[in-house]
Amino acid sequence: MSWELQRHFIDPTPYTFQLQVGHTADQAAADWVDVGAPVIDTFFTVDPTKRMFGSEQELHYRVELTTSVDTYLSEPFNTLGALSKRDWLHAREILRKEQLRHRIQTSSNGFLLKAIRYGPVCTDCTDPLTGEVNNSHCGSCFGTGKEGGYFRPLAASFADLSTSSAREHINPQTATTMENVVQGRFVADPQLYSYDVWVDESGDARYYIHKVDVAAHIRGVPIIYNVEMRIAQFSDIIYTYPMVPSVPPEPRHP
């Protein structure tokens, strides 16, 4: 990974850079960890650890710069690839039009709960031998099997939602259940994955994201998502998750 400073940055040297890795683009997430030792007055470093084993590239990197004046954080950068300036300007225009479309069509505002997929296993509800979750109503992990369950809510996530459709499931061993399925259209910032949760700001309805399709991308970098969501039953443990929005550190970019 390489980096460069802005031209107007005038803090005195030496500059100490620390590469950090996390699983979301949220600056305030608690899972950011240092990668290797810090480097001084250099422009690149390498992460020697293999961190991705599945098909989803959800890692994000950022650089922490420390000078004698202050400490600065770069914007999180995903591992999907870097866009050229021309592609980046094209993507920015697509996002501008998409957000304009959201405003014109009065799309719903809300919060995104990113599921914690790595880290300490919840000891209250997981089987110590198999690691399976045996209590979907666990108040410690909210049924995810990981301590904490979800990262703090990311505010101002736009969602262009369709009208809901009902889906009936008949189980001869239990009662018949109904599911309300909703199609949504999201800007791909942050990235979305199955079993993340979207919360409607106006009515506190909470939706589990099930199917995620990339509606638009540039050079393999997602720009727009089409998703299938299902509203959680009101008895679901997810409704007890505290909605305290994530407050990122004050943006200061070197």
C-alpha angles and dihedrals in degrees: 000000000000134000143183134207125240113262095243094052106120107168111136119256148280098081118197115202125195119189113216133189132204140158101244138042090241111119090202096052115125097224100075109124133180119259111217124315124326118264127218126222096345135117107220145033137177130233104220095187122097104230106163119070103155133057097265116090100206100146120119129192132201136175125233113206120198123191133165087266105047148324121263135192127210122220113273112262123203126219097241092100141273123279123222117241091260093050091044091054090048091051091047091054091050090051092048091054091044093053089046088053089052092053094047094048093043094237119193122269119215149131133281121221110202111208116235106238101171135045137050116004118237108254094195098068111012125096108245091219104041101022090227120147110245098180118051089184095058110146093206100057102011090233097305097105092232125102110263093013098220140026116250113283119280107222130219098031107162120219127185100202129194124215112282125255125205122236120192123210119195116202114181091204096051138018126298111266132204125214126196109215120199129186115218137186118211138179106245096241107128105021117251128221136181114282095023109129129233118201121203107228095210101052105012091238109160123213130194112220110228112164123031121192124181105233095181134010140166119216090341095309110123116237104168130023131203109202139183113222133184122204114241117241111255090245090060117119090232090079089067093057107115113245100219105149119232112254110204121211116273105280111251116162124189 
